[in-house]
Amino acid sequence: MNSTANADRLQVILAATDFSAAAERALERAVQIAKAHHARLELVHTFDAAPVMPAWGDPGGGAWIGEKMFMDGVRDQLERSRARLAADHAIEVNANLEVGPAHRQIARHAAASNADLVVIGASGSSGLVQRLLGSTAQNVVRSSQVPVLVVRLPGDTAYTNTVAATDFSDDAMAAATMALQLAPTGTLHVVHAFESVFDNDLARETLPAAELERMQGKDREHAREQLTDIRQRLAAVNAQTTLHTVVRDGNPDQQLDVFVGEVHAELLALGGHGKTRWEAGLLGSTTQHAVSHAPCDVLVWRRPAAAD
């Protein structure tokens, strides 16, 4: 994988497709990104196994569509998509047909092609993302060692309004930095949502109200100081982007949902790992919630294996 968070541009984009309408939206976004970065597009279609089925018009007869015939048909459809994208958008496109579990094949091909970003649709009609709002989306994000962009919105125009959630981890910073690559001239809102350790029944029962407010205020001020540092670091990466920083009190999942709606964000960027080495293999609950429920596209930063 290229050093995505620090590179001037993305070089290889992997777009997974099952030829559904949702996959077409993801392809639109992948093409838009590839054109903006002069990147190569790796088009991947994958399924668990090629079915054997009765030929059309002969449900009870002896004419069957076997594995080779099925795969030849899919390969032809994939090649037509490749040729169309290359001709219409003047970009380099490779077509790849893989057999096996979607999340494993996507992760394998992303590593083999040295991809900087995996782009998938948020729903689909076949084995690739049919259960995306269940296990498949989480599996793709969890298995990938490359950042993953889950697409819900039409992808033919550039992002102009982005939210980057931060817990002040390195991965959250990397996600925000990559968001600048995907939306270099728009607005980026860096949001820290947290539940104070003093916001609980025990603290309210044992601490005077003034002391409780003072301690909670201290937490907010510390968060604002860290956000100021993040803003300066991001401005050094890209001075064209309009940067805002926000602190929200409350459950991170709920606060992010509300804020994304308030600013009509098109993209939400998050880190994919926990802060500690033990947590590094886990997909955080806020990230899982965003992948499943966010109304916008979701970028999840995943670090390469060498960095774990």
Secondary structure, DSSP 4 states (H G I P E B T S, - for coil): ---TTTSSS--EEEEE--SSHHHHHHHHHHHHHHHHHT-EEEEEEEES----EEPTT-TTSS-EE-HHHHHHHHHHHHHHHHHHHHHHH---EEEEEEES-HHHHHHHHHHHTT-SEEEEES--SSTTTTTIIIIIHHHHHHH-SS-EEEE-S--SS---EEEEE--S-HHHHHHHHHHHHHSTTSEEEEEEEE--TT-SHHHHHHS-HHHHHHHHHHHHHHHHHHHHHHHHHHHHH-TTSEEEEEEEES-HHHHHHHHHHHHT-SEEEEE-S-SSTGGGGSPPHHHHHHHHH-SSEEEEE---GGG-
